[in-house]
Amino acid sequence: MDEKGPMKNTSEEDWREILTQEEYHVLREKGTEAPFSGKHLKTEGEGTFTCAGCGSKLFDSSTKFKSGTGWPSFMDVIEGCVDLCQDMNRIEATCSNCGGHLGHVFDDGPKPTGKRYCINSLSLNFE
């Protein structure tokens, strides 16, 4: 999917047509895929991880690291592309363009950021 302008006003009916059922559950209903099941857990190489919903660039592959948690983990985001908000007792990461749920952020990542963006593979594409 090509990167588009802000898509936060896209209707849920339209999202159901755009996304697979599994992608819809994660991106729109804040679901979580099973650990160690995601297609991007072992994705390597140079490139960019983009939002599976709208195509916005989210993470550079150079920030990906093996956390052992079962989900793709990144130590940093592409500036201005990921929003953070309080989600009960965690910090939720969402796509700045479409508002899709990506995962959560924890303070147990490697230096220099100390952050671990724990992201669902279903929320991502790789270019």
C-alpha positions as CSV (number, residue, x, y, z in Angstrom):
1,M,0.0,0.0,0.0
2,D,1.3,3.4,-0.8
3,E,1.9,6.0,1.9
4,K,-1.1,8.3,2.0
5,G,-2.0,11.5,3.8
6,P,-3.4,11.3,7.3
7,M,-5.8,8.4,7.5
8,K,-7.0,8.7,11.1
9,N,-10.5,9.6,9.8
10,T,-10.8,6.4,7.7
11,S,-14.0,4.5,8.7
12,E,-13.8,1.2,10.4
13,E,-15.8,-0.2,7.4
14,D,-13.1,1.0,5.1
15,W,-10.4,-0.5,7.3
16,R,-12.1,-3.9,7.2
17,E,-11.8,-3.8,3.4
18,I,-8.2,-2.5,3.4
19,L,-6.8,-5.0,6.0
20,T,-6.8,-8.8,6.4
21,Q,-8.9,-10.0,9.4
22,E,-5.7,-10.6,11.4
23,E,-4.2,-7.1,10.6
24,Y,-7.6,-5.5,11.5
25,H,-7.6,-7.3,14.9
26,V,-4.1,-6.0,15.7
27,L,-4.1,-2.5,14.1
28,R,-7.7,-1.4,14.8
29,E,-8.7,-3.5,17.8
30,K,-5.3,-3.3,19.6
31,G,-4.8,-7.1,19.5
32,T,-1.5,-8.9,20.0
33,E,-0.2,-11.7,17.9
34,A,1.2,-14.8,19.6
35,P,4.9,-14.5,20.6
36,F,7.4,-16.1,18.2
37,S,4.8,-16.3,15.4
38,G,5.3,-13.1,13.5
39,K,6.8,-13.0,10.0
40,H,9.1,-10.1,10.9
41,L,10.7,-11.5,14.0
42,K,13.6,-12.8,12.0
43,T,13.5,-10.3,9.1
44,E,17.0,-9.0,8.5
45,G,18.8,-6.8,6.0
46,E,18.8,-3.1,5.1
47,G,15.4,-1.5,4.7
48,T,12.5,0.2,6.3
49,F,9.6,-1.2,8.3
50,T,6.4,0.5,7.3
51,C,2.8,0.5,8.7
52,A,0.8,-2.4,7.3
53,G,-2.2,-0.2,7.3
54,C,-1.1,2.9,5.5
55,G,2.5,2.4,4.3
56,S,4.0,5.1,6.5
57,K,7.7,4.6,7.3
58,L,8.1,3.7,11.0
59,F,11.4,2.0,11.8
60,D,14.8,1.8,10.1
61,S,16.2,-1.8,10.0
62,S,19.4,-0.5,11.7
63,T,17.4,0.0,14.9
64,K,16.1,-3.6,15.1
65,F,17.6,-5.9,17.7
66,K,17.0,-9.4,19.1
67,S,15.2,-9.0,22.4
68,G,14.3,-12.6,23.0
69,T,10.7,-11.5,23.8
70,G,9.0,-13.1,20.7
71,W,8.1,-9.9,18.9
72,P,10.2,-7.7,16.6
73,S,12.0,-5.1,18.7
74,F,13.4,-1.7,17.8
75,M,15.5,0.7,19.9
76,D,14.2,3.8,18.0
77,V,11.6,5.1,15.6
78,I,11.8,7.3,12.5
79,E,11.2,10.7,14.0
80,G,7.6,12.0,13.9
81,C,6.2,8.7,12.6
82,V,5.1,6.9,15.8
83,D,2.8,8.3,18.5
84,L,3.0,7.2,22.2
85,C,0.1,7.2,24.7
86,Q,-0.7,5.8,28.1
87,D,-2.4,2.4,27.8
88,M,-3.4,1.4,31.3
89,N,0.0,0.5,32.9
90,R,2.0,0.5,29.6
91,I,2.9,3.0,26.8
92,E,1.2,2.2,23.5
93,A,2.9,2.9,20.2
94,T,0.6,3.8,17.2
95,C,1.2,4.9,13.7
96,S,1.1,8.8,13.5
97,N,-0.5,8.7,10.1
98,C,-3.4,6.2,10.5
99,G,-3.5,5.6,14.3
100,G,-3.0,1.9,13.9
101,H,-1.9,0.0,17.0
102,L,1.7,-1.2,16.6
103,G,2.6,-2.5,20.0
104,H,4.1,-1.1,23.2
105,V,7.3,0.6,24.4
106,F,9.4,-0.5,27.4
107,D,12.5,1.0,29.1
108,D,14.6,-2.2,28.9
109,G,16.2,-1.7,25.5
110,P,19.8,-1.3,24.5
111,K,21.8,1.9,24.5
112,P,21.8,4.6,23.3
113,T,18.0,5.0,23.7
114,G,17.3,2.4,26.4
115,K,13.9,1.8,24.7
116,R,12.4,-1.4,23.4
117,Y,9.6,-0.8,20.9
118,C,7.9,-4.2,21.0
119,I,5.9,-4.4,17.8
120,N,3.5,-6.8,16.2
121,S,4.7,-8.2,12.9
122,L,1.1,-7.9,11.6
123,S,1.5,-4.1,12.0
124,L,4.5,-4.1,9.7
125,N,5.6,-4.5,6.1
126,F,9.3,-4.4,5.1
127,E,10.8,-2.6,2.2
